């Protein structure tokens, strides 16, 4: 069996522990702590040890869904983003920028959180942005 080891960062919280994913044939077999990571020094919490479970879980959403009443419809990403952009613009222009609030996540990287606050302030034109670590 051809096994690959990929060093990466745990996405579960803002600590950013280093971990290594063991993969074979496109599947993650297990997760282990990166021994020399200065953040976690060879340790992981229980969430880090099991971080790969959600990636391959059968219930994981893999495509955008649009709800119409009680029905769910699969969409491609271009359509989903067009619809989300149009609806956000409609809400902002109809009810004002402060009618929208954005909550970001510790699962995002610093760069993703930075982009989201830029998007919120520049595109949505509101300062209503917060992070789950403050909730
Ligand atoms: S292993 Fe635990 S403490 Fe480390 S980043 Fe993941 S969730 Fe956070």
Backbone and ligand atoms as CSV (ligand in chain L), in Angstrom:
chain,resi,resn,atom,element,x,y,z
A,1,UNK,N,N,0.851,-1.182,0.000
A,1,UNK,CA,C,0.000,0.000,0.000
A,1,UNK,C,C,0.896,1.244,0.000
A,2,UNK,N,N,0.595,2.165,-0.928
A,2,UNK,CA,C,1.354,3.405,-1.048
A,2,UNK,C,C,0.792,4.430,-0.061
A,3,UNK,N,N,1.558,4.766,0.971
A,3,UNK,CA,C,1.088,5.700,2.001
A,3,UNK,C,C,1.852,7.006,1.901
A,4,UNK,N,N,1.097,8.094,1.927
A,4,UNK,CA,C,1.711,9.427,1.896
A,4,UNK,C,C,1.484,10.109,3.232
A,5,UNK,N,N,2.437,10.957,3.618
A,5,UNK,CA,C,2.315,11.753,4.840
A,5,UNK,C,C,2.315,13.224,4.454
A,6,UNK,N,N,1.288,13.946,4.895
A,6,UNK,CA,C,1.167,15.360,4.549
A,6,UNK,C,C,1.064,16.188,5.829
A,7,UNK,N,N,2.014,17.066,6.018
A,7,UNK,CA,C,1.982,17.962,7.182
A,7,UNK,C,C,1.013,19.097,6.907
A,8,UNK,N,N,0.161,19.404,7.881
A,8,UNK,CA,C,-0.800,20.487,7.722
A,8,UNK,C,C,-1.137,21.058,9.101
A,9,UNK,N,N,-2.159,21.887,9.162
A,9,UNK,CA,C,-2.554,22.551,10.403
A,9,UNK,C,C,-3.969,22.138,10.767
A,10,UNK,N,N,-4.195,21.828,12.025
A,10,UNK,CA,C,-5.535,21.443,12.479
A,10,UNK,C,C,-6.510,22.605,12.238
A,11,UNK,N,N,-7.661,22.324,11.623
A,11,UNK,CA,C,-8.613,23.400,11.332
A,11,UNK,C,C,-9.652,23.625,12.424
A,12,UNK,N,N,-9.579,22.921,13.533
A,12,UNK,CA,C,-10.671,22.956,14.504
A,12,UNK,C,C,-10.681,24.190,15.387
A,13,UNK,N,N,-9.537,24.752,15.719
A,13,UNK,CA,C,-9.570,25.955,16.550
A,13,UNK,C,C,-8.369,26.830,16.243
A,14,UNK,N,N,-8.331,27.970,16.871
A,14,UNK,CA,C,-7.325,28.962,16.561
A,14,UNK,C,C,-5.934,28.643,17.064
A,15,UNK,N,N,-5.759,27.561,17.839
A,15,UNK,CA,C,-4.409,27.215,18.312
A,15,UNK,C,C,-3.495,26.899,17.142
A,16,UNK,N,N,-4.039,26.222,16.130
A,16,UNK,CA,C,-3.253,25.911,14.945
A,16,UNK,C,C,-2.211,24.831,15.154
A,17,UNK,N,N,-2.577,23.758,15.830
A,17,UNK,CA,C,-1.624,22.662,16.065
A,17,UNK,C,C,-1.190,22.032,14.735
A,18,UNK,N,N,0.059,21.636,14.685
A,18,UNK,CA,C,0.582,20.944,13.513
A,18,UNK,C,C,0.193,19.481,13.563
A,19,UNK,N,N,-0.285,18.968,12.444
A,19,UNK,CA,C,-0.606,17.544,12.390
A,19,UNK,C,C,-0.209,16.972,11.042
A,20,UNK,N,N,-0.143,15.651,10.998
A,20,UNK,CA,C,0.242,14.951,9.772
A,20,UNK,C,C,-0.880,14.004,9.382
A,21,UNK,N,N,-1.314,14.104,8.133
A,21,UNK,CA,C,-2.354,13.218,7.617
A,21,UNK,C,C,-1.695,12.065,6.873
A,22,UNK,N,N,-2.092,10.857,7.210
A,22,UNK,CA,C,-1.598,9.662,6.533
A,22,UNK,C,C,-2.657,9.254,5.514
A,23,UNK,N,N,-2.327,9.232,4.243
A,23,UNK,CA,C,-3.318,8.967,3.198
A,23,UNK,C,C,-2.870,7.838,2.293
A,24,UNK,N,N,-3.853,7.180,1.723
A,24,UNK,CA,C,-3.592,6.152,0.721
A,24,UNK,C,C,-4.773,6.102,-0.228
A,25,UNK,N,N,-4.505,6.085,-1.501
A,25,UNK,CA,C,-5.536,5.982,-2.540
A,25,UNK,C,C,-6.642,7.016,-2.335
A,26,UNK,N,N,-6.247,8.230,-2.017
A,26,UNK,CA,C,-7.197,9.325,-1.884
A,26,UNK,C,C,-8.002,9.326,-0.601
A,27,UNK,N,N,-7.681,8.461,0.353
A,27,UNK,CA,C,-8.417,8.422,1.631
A,27,UNK,C,C,-7.462,8.713,2.771
A,28,UNK,N,N,-7.970,9.438,3.777
A,28,UNK,CA,C,-7.167,9.698,4.969
A,28,UNK,C,C,-7.304,8.502,5.899
A,29,UNK,N,N,-6.184,7.922,6.262
A,29,UNK,CA,C,-6.199,6.747,7.129
A,29,UNK,C,C,-6.157,7.142,8.599
A,30,UNK,N,N,-5.305,8.127,8.933
A,30,UNK,CA,C,-5.240,8.564,10.322
A,30,UNK,C,C,-4.530,9.909,10.415
A,31,UNK,N,N,-4.648,10.482,11.602
A,31,UNK,CA,C,-4.032,11.771,11.901
A,31,UNK,C,C,-3.064,11.581,13.055
A,32,UNK,N,N,-1.937,12.243,12.990
A,32,UNK,CA,C,-1.012,12.189,14.124
A,32,UNK,C,C,-0.390,13.572,14.314
A,33,UNK,N,N,0.076,13.875,15.529
A,33,UNK,CA,C,0.668,15.200,15.770
A,33,UNK,C,C,2.011,15.329,15.072
A,34,UNK,N,N,2.295,16.505,14.568
A,34,UNK,CA,C,3.604,16.780,13.983
A,34,UNK,C,C,4.597,16.965,15.139
A,35,UNK,N,N,5.598,16.100,15.242
A,35,UNK,CA,C,6.467,16.103,16.430
A,35,UNK,C,C,7.169,17.432,16.687
A,36,UNK,N,N,7.552,18.129,15.615
A,36,UNK,CA,C,8.377,19.319,15.802
A,36,UNK,C,C,7.594,20.625,15.700
A,37,UNK,N,N,6.251,20.542,15.703
A,37,UNK,CA,C,5.477,21.776,15.660
A,37,UNK,C,C,5.706,22.558,16.960
A,38,UNK,N,N,6.106,23.826,16.878
A,38,UNK,CA,C,6.325,24.610,18.097
A,38,UNK,C,C,5.027,24.902,18.851
A,39,UNK,N,N,3.884,24.733,18.186
A,39,UNK,CA,C,2.595,25.024,18.825
A,39,UNK,C,C,2.198,23.897,19.770
A,40,UNK,N,N,2.195,22.666,19.273
A,40,UNK,CA,C,1.661,21.563,20.082
A,40,UNK,C,C,2.720,20.559,20.527
A,41,UNK,N,N,3.955,20.712,20.042
A,41,UNK,CA,C,5.087,19.903,20.498
A,41,UNK,C,C,4.751,18.414,20.592
A,42,UNK,N,N,4.163,17.877,19.502
A,42,UNK,CA,C,3.909,16.437,19.460
A,42,UNK,C,C,2.638,15.984,20.149
A,43,UNK,N,N,1.778,16.921,20.502
A,43,UNK,CA,C,0.518,16.534,21.158
A,43,UNK,C,C,-0.668,17.063,20.352
A,44,UNK,N,N,-1.829,16.428,20.537
A,44,UNK,CA,C,-3.090,16.911,19.979
A,44,UNK,C,C,-4.185,16.704,21.016
A,45,UNK,N,N,-5.214,17.529,20.964
A,45,UNK,CA,C,-6.383,17.259,21.804
A,45,UNK,C,C,-7.263,16.241,21.066
A,46,UNK,N,N,-8.361,15.820,21.701
A,46,UNK,CA,C,-9.195,14.766,21.111
A,46,UNK,C,C,-9.771,15.194,19.765
A,47,UNK,N,N,-10.037,16.499,19.613
A,47,UNK,CA,C,-10.565,16.959,18.324
A,47,UNK,C,C,-9.505,16.819,17.239
A,48,UNK,N,N,-8.271,17.142,17.576
A,48,UNK,CA,C,-7.196,17.024,16.601
A,48,UNK,C,C,-6.946,15.586,16.173
A,49,UNK,N,N,-6.992,14.660,17.119
A,49,UNK,CA,C,-6.773,13.246,16.782
A,49,UNK,C,C,-7.827,12.738,15.805
A,50,UNK,N,N,-9.028,13.300,15.875
A,50,UNK,CA,C,-10.131,12.811,15.036
A,50,UNK,C,C,-10.513,13.789,13.936
A,51,UNK,N,N,-9.616,14.674,13.608
A,51,UNK,CA,C,-9.937,15.753,12.679
A,51,UNK,C,C,-10.299,15.228,11.290
A,52,UNK,N,N,-9.817,14.050,10.935
A,52,UNK,CA,C,-10.078,13.549,9.582
A,52,UNK,C,C,-11.476,12.949,9.436
A,53,UNK,N,N,-12.176,12.691,10.551
A,53,UNK,CA,C,-13.469,12.007,10.459
A,53,UNK,C,C,-14.479,12.770,9.611
A,54,UNK,N,N,-14.555,14.094,9.805
A,54,UNK,CA,C,-15.586,14.842,9.085
A,54,UNK,C,C,-15.284,14.951,7.601
A,55,UNK,N,N,-14.011,14.867,7.242
A,55,UNK,CA,C,-13.644,15.030,5.828
A,55,UNK,C,C,-14.295,13.955,4.969
A,56,UNK,N,N,-14.341,12.746,5.493
A,56,UNK,CA,C,-14.845,11.625,4.704
A,56,UNK,C,C,-16.223,11.146,5.157
A,57,UNK,N,N,-16.861,11.931,6.026
A,57,UNK,CA,C,-18.157,11.489,6.558
A,57,UNK,C,C,-19.224,11.491,5.460
A,58,UNK,N,N,-20.057,10.462,5.480
A,58,UNK,CA,C,-21.093,10.321,4.442
A,58,UNK,C,C,-22.090,11.471,4.462
A,59,UNK,N,N,-22.298,12.115,5.624
A,59,UNK,CA,C,-23.271,13.203,5.723
A,59,UNK,C,C,-22.695,14.555,5.327
A,60,UNK,N,N,-21.433,14.602,5.007
A,60,UNK,CA,C,-20.821,15.892,4.684
A,60,UNK,C,C,-21.423,16.478,3.409
A,61,UNK,N,N,-21.776,17.762,3.468
A,61,UNK,CA,C,-22.274,18.448,2.280
A,61,UNK,C,C,-21.109,18.731,1.353
A,62,UNK,N,N,-21.254,18.372,0.109
A,62,UNK,CA,C,-20.168,18.561,-0.851
A,62,UNK,C,C,-20.530,19.544,-1.961
A,63,UNK,N,N,-21.814,19.906,-2.039
A,63,UNK,CA,C,-22.254,20.865,-3.054
A,63,UNK,C,C,-23.193,21.864,-2.395
A,64,UNK,N,N,-23.271,23.069,-2.962
A,64,UNK,CA,C,-24.227,24.037,-2.421
A,64,UNK,C,C,-25.662,23.542,-2.625
A,65,UNK,N,N,-26.526,23.893,-1.688
A,65,UNK,CA,C,-27.945,23.547,-1.784
A,65,UNK,C,C,-28.769,24.828,-1.711
A,66,UNK,N,N,-29.849,24.867,-2.476
A,66,UNK,CA,C,-30.789,25.984,-2.434
A,66,UNK,C,C,-32.118,25.464,-1.901
A,67,UNK,N,N,-32.600,26.106,-0.832
A,67,UNK,CA,C,-33.886,25.676,-0.270
A,67,UNK,C,C,-35.000,26.531,-0.835
A,68,UNK,N,N,-36.005,25.866,-1.363
A,68,UNK,CA,C,-37.218,26.529,-1.816
A,68,UNK,C,C,-38.371,25.862,-1.081
A,69,UNK,N,N,-38.936,26.573,-0.092
A,69,UNK,CA,C,-39.943,25.938,0.753
A,69,UNK,C,C,-39.300,24.807,1.540
A,70,UNK,N,N,-39.823,23.612,1.386
A,70,UNK,CA,C,-39.239,22.462,2.088
A,70,UNK,C,C,-38.350,21.625,1.166
A,71,UNK,N,N,-38.141,22.098,-0.052
A,71,UNK,CA,C,-37.345,21.338,-1.025
A,71,UNK,C,C,-35.906,21.861,-1.068
A,72,UNK,N,N,-34.964,20.942,-1.274
A,72,UNK,CA,C,-33.552,21.295,-1.443
A,72,UNK,C,C,-33.127,20.948,-2.854
A,73,UNK,N,N,-32.409,21.878,-3.474
A,73,UNK,CA,C,-31.975,21.685,-4.858
A,73,UNK,C,C,-30.461,21.831,-4.927
A,74,UNK,N,N,-29.797,20.879,-5.586
A,74,UNK,CA,C,-28.351,20.993,-5.787
A,74,UNK,C,C,-28.046,22.113,-6.773
A,75,UNK,N,N,-26.979,22.857,-6.493
A,75,UNK,CA,C,-26.542,23.927,-7.388
A,75,UNK,C,C,-25.062,23.772,-7.658
A,76,UNK,N,N,-24.602,24.329,-8.783
A,76,UNK,CA,C,-23.149,24.426,-8.944
A,76,UNK,C,C,-22.681,25.692,-8.234
A,77,UNK,N,N,-21.374,25.793,-8.025
A,77,UNK,CA,C,-20.851,26.908,-7.225
A,77,UNK,C,C,-21.105,28.265,-7.865
A,78,UNK,N,N,-20.994,28.361,-9.203
A,78,UNK,CA,C,-21.210,29.657,-9.861
A,78,UNK,C,C,-22.625,30.161,-9.601
A,79,UNK,N,N,-23.614,29.284,-9.761
A,79,UNK,CA,C,-25.008,29.685,-9.510
A,79,UNK,C,C,-25.226,30.029,-8.048
A,80,UNK,N,N,-24.666,29.228,-7.154
A,80,UNK,CA,C,-24.848,29.471,-5.720
A,80,UNK,C,C,-24.266,30.827,-5.322
A,81,UNK,N,N,-23.088,31.133,-5.823
A,81,UNK,CA,C,-22.463,32.412,-5.477
A,81,UNK,C,C,-23.222,33.585,-6.091
A,82,UNK,N,N,-23.724,33.404,-7.319
A,82,UNK,CA,C,-24.524,34.468,-7.944
A,82,UNK,C,C,-25.785,34.756,-7.121
A,83,UNK,N,N,-26.454,33.695,-6.683
A,83,UNK,CA,C,-27.688,33.868,-5.902
A,83,UNK,C,C,-27.381,34.516,-4.552
A,84,UNK,N,N,-26.324,34.053,-3.878
A,84,UNK,CA,C,-25.970,34.631,-2.575
A,84,UNK,C,C,-25.597,36.104,-2.729
A,85,UNK,N,N,-24.823,36.429,-3.759
A,85,UNK,CA,C,-24.421,37.825,-3.968
A,85,UNK,C,C,-25.635,38.703,-4.251
A,86,UNK,N,N,-26.540,38.221,-5.098
A,86,UNK,CA,C,-27.729,39.014,-5.450
A,86,UNK,C,C,-28.610,39.235,-4.218
A,87,UNK,N,N,-28.775,38.208,-3.409
A,87,UNK,CA,C,-29.658,38.334,-2.226
A,87,UNK,C,C,-29.026,39.221,-1.157
A,88,UNK,N,N,-27.729,39.100,-0.964
A,88,UNK,CA,C,-27.066,39.987,0.005
A,88,UNK,C,C,-27.145,41.439,-0.452
A,89,UNK,N,N,-26.929,41.671,-1.744
A,89,UNK,CA,C,-27.012,43.043,-2.274
A,89,UNK,C,C,-28.432,43.582,-2.110
A,90,UNK,N,N,-29.422,42.732,-2.356
A,90,UNK,CA,C,-30.825,43.171,-2.200
A,90,UNK,C,C,-31.118,43.555,-0.745
A,91,UNK,N,N,-30.668,42.734,0.186
A,91,UNK,CA,C,-30.903,43.029,1.617
A,91,UNK,C,C,-30.180,44.319,2.010
A,92,UNK,N,N,-28.918,44.444,1.601
A,92,UNK,CA,C,-28.149,45.654,1.938
A,92,UNK,C,C,-28.829,46.901,1.363
A,93,UNK,N,N,-29.250,46.840,0.085
A,93,UNK,CA,C,-29.797,48.021,-0.561
A,93,UNK,C,C,-31.223,48.332,-0.106
A,94,UNK,N,N,-31.953,47.329,0.333
A,94,UNK,CA,C,-33.342,47.534,0.757
A,94,UNK,C,C,-33.438,47.933,2.227
A,95,UNK,N,N,-32.665,47.250,3.076
A,95,UNK,CA,C,-32.808,47.448,4.525
A,95,UNK,C,C,-31.616,48.160,5.169
A,96,UNK,N,N,-30.580,48.424,4.393
A,96,UNK,CA,C,-29.395,49.100,4.912
A,96,UNK,C,C,-28.293,48.119,5.264
A,97,UNK,N,N,-27.025,48.575,5.188
A,97,UNK,CA,C,-25.889,47.684,5.439
A,97,UNK,C,C,-25.913,47.047,6.822
A,98,UNK,N,N,-26.396,47.798,7.829
A,98,UNK,CA,C,-26.372,47.244,9.191
A,98,UNK,C,C,-27.466,46.206,9.444
A,99,UNK,N,N,-28.236,45.885,8.417
A,99,UNK,CA,C,-29.191,44.787,8.555
A,99,UNK,C,C,-28.508,43.430,8.348
A,100,UNK,N,N,-27.223,43.465,7.999
A,100,UNK,CA,C,-26.466,42.230,7.757
A,100,UNK,C,C,-25.382,42.101,8.824
A,101,UNK,N,N,-25.206,40.904,9.332
A,101,UNK,CA,C,-24.099,40.596,10.234
A,101,UNK,C,C,-23.374,39.362,9.755
A,102,UNK,N,N,-22.084,39.325,9.985
A,102,UNK,CA,C,-21.251,38.204,9.528
A,102,UNK,C,C,-20.543,37.602,10.734
A,103,UNK,N,N,-20.637,36.286,10.858
A,103,UNK,CA,C,-19.899,35.560,11.885
A,103,UNK,C,C,-18.886,34.665,11.199
A,104,UNK,N,N,-17.645,34.839,11.542
A,104,UNK,CA,C,-16.627,33.997,10.939
A,104,UNK,C,C,-16.206,32.928,11.944
A,105,UNK,N,N,-15.220,32.144,11.597
A,105,UNK,CA,C,-14.974,30.909,12.334
A,105,UNK,C,C,-13.500,30.705,12.632
A,106,UNK,N,N,-13.250,30.070,13.785
A,106,UNK,CA,C,-11.877,29.694,14.106
A,106,UNK,C,C,-11.356,28.619,13.154
A,107,UNK,N,N,-12.257,27.997,12.416
A,107,UNK,CA,C,-11.800,27.007,11.435
A,107,UNK,C,C,-11.214,27.666,10.187
A,108,UNK,N,N,-11.444,28.970,10.053
A,108,UNK,CA,C,-10.843,29.687,8.930
A,108,UNK,C,C,-9.397,30.026,9.274
A,109,UNK,N,N,-8.591,30.142,8.253
A,109,UNK,CA,C,-7.229,30.610,8.466
A,109,UNK,C,C,-7.244,32.107,8.762
A,110,UNK,N,N,-6.127,32.634,9.256
A,110,UNK,CA,C,-6.019,34.079,9.467
A,110,UNK,C,C,-6.312,34.833,8.187
A,111,UNK,N,N,-5.808,34.303,7.069
A,111,UNK,CA,C,-5.987,34.977,5.787
A,111,UNK,C,C,-7.459,34.991,5.386
A,112,UNK,N,N,-8.158,33.877,5.619
A,112,UNK,CA,C,-9.588,33.817,5.289
A,112,UNK,C,C,-10.377,34.776,6.174
A,113,UNK,N,N,-10.021,34.852,7.456
A,113,UNK,CA,C,-10.704,35.792,8.348
A,113,UNK,C,C,-10.444,37.230,7.922
A,114,UNK,N,N,-9.224,37.508,7.491
A,114,UNK,CA,C,-8.906,38.852,7.009
A,114,UNK,C,C,-9.765,39.197,5.790
A,115,UNK,N,N,-9.839,38.259,4.835
A,115,UNK,CA,C,-10.635,38.505,3.627
A,115,UNK,C,C,-12.112,38.711,3.972
A,116,UNK,N,N,-12.615,37.958,4.941
A,116,UNK,CA,C,-14.021,38.088,5.292
A,116,UNK,C,C,-14.321,39.440,5.931
A,117,UNK,N,N,-13.407,39.947,6.767
A,117,UNK,CA,C,-13.671,41.278,7.330
A,117,UNK,C,C,-13.563,42.350,6.250
A,118,UNK,N,N,-12.673,42.151,5.267
A,118,UNK,CA,C,-12.591,43.100,4.144
A,118,UNK,C,C,-13.877,43.077,3.341
A,119,UNK,N,N,-14.357,41.862,3.044
A,119,UNK,CA,C,-15.599,41.717,2.279
A,119,UNK,C,C,-16.756,42.373,3.036
A,120,UNK,N,N,-16.820,42.125,4.349
A,120,UNK,CA,C,-17.915,42.680,5.155
A,120,UNK,C,C,-17.880,44.203,5.139
A,121,UNK,N,N,-16.699,44.770,5.342
A,121,UNK,CA,C,-16.606,46.232,5.434
A,121,UNK,C,C,-16.687,46.910,4.069
A,122,UNK,N,N,-16.066,46.328,3.052
A,122,UNK,CA,C,-16.002,46.995,1.743
A,122,UNK,C,C,-17.188,46.654,0.841
A,123,UNK,N,N,-17.604,45.396,0.802
A,123,UNK,CA,C,-18.685,45.002,-0.111
A,123,UNK,C,C,-20.048,45.158,0.562
A,124,UNK,N,N,-20.163,44.693,1.810
A,124,UNK,CA,C,-21.447,44.797,2.497
A,124,UNK,C,C,-21.613,46.155,3.168
A,125,UNK,N,N,-20.505,46.846,3.393
A,125,UNK,CA,C,-20.459,48.209,3.967
A,125,UNK,C,C,-20.994,48.279,5.405
A,126,UNK,N,N,-20.659,47.260,6.185
A,126,UNK,CA,C,-21.027,47.278,7.597
A,126,UNK,C,C,-19.828,46.830,8.432
A,127,UNK,N,N,-19.810,47.258,9.679
A,127,UNK,CA,C,-18.795,46.773,10.618
A,127,UNK,C,C,-19.322,45.617,11.462
A,128,UNK,N,N,-20.501,45.089,11.081
A,128,UNK,CA,C,-21.095,43.983,11.828
A,128,UNK,C,C,-20.397,42.670,11.501
A,129,UNK,N,N,-19.210,42.496,12.038
A,129,UNK,CA,C,-18.499,41.231,11.837
A,129,UNK,C,C,-17.916,40.809,13.175
A,130,UNK,N,N,-18.042,39.534,13.471
A,130,UNK,CA,C,-17.487,39.011,14.707
A,130,UNK,C,C,-16.965,37.595,14.433
A,131,UNK,N,N,-16.406,37.022,15.473
A,131,UNK,CA,C,-15.703,35.748,15.338
A,131,UNK,C,C,-16.202,34.808,16.423
A,132,UNK,N,N,-16.272,33.529,16.118
A,132,UNK,CA,C,-16.866,32.595,17.083
A,132,UNK,C,C,-16.096,32.540,18.391
A,133,UNK,N,N,-14.839,32.910,18.390
A,133,UNK,CA,C,-14.064,32.878,19.633
A,133,UNK,C,C,-14.587,33.901,20.636
A,134,UNK,N,N,-15.348,34.905,20.168
A,134,UNK,CA,C,-15.879,35.927,21.070
A,134,UNK,C,C,-17.333,35.674,21.448
A,135,UNK,N,N,-17.943,34.595,20.908
A,135,UNK,CA,C,-19.367,34.368,21.191
A,135,UNK,C,C,-19.562,33.759,22.554
L,1,LIG,S1,S,-5.575,19.824,18.097
L,1,LIG,FE1,FE,-7.109,20.684,19.481
L,1,LIG,S2,S,-6.074,22.476,20.417
L,1,LIG,FE2,FE,-4.908,21.888,18.566
L,1,LIG,S3,S,-5.759,23.190,16.909
L,1,LIG,FE3,FE,-6.853,21.221,16.882
L,1,LIG,S4,S,-8.665,21.593,18.140
L,1,LIG,FE4,FE,-7.220,23.207,18.611
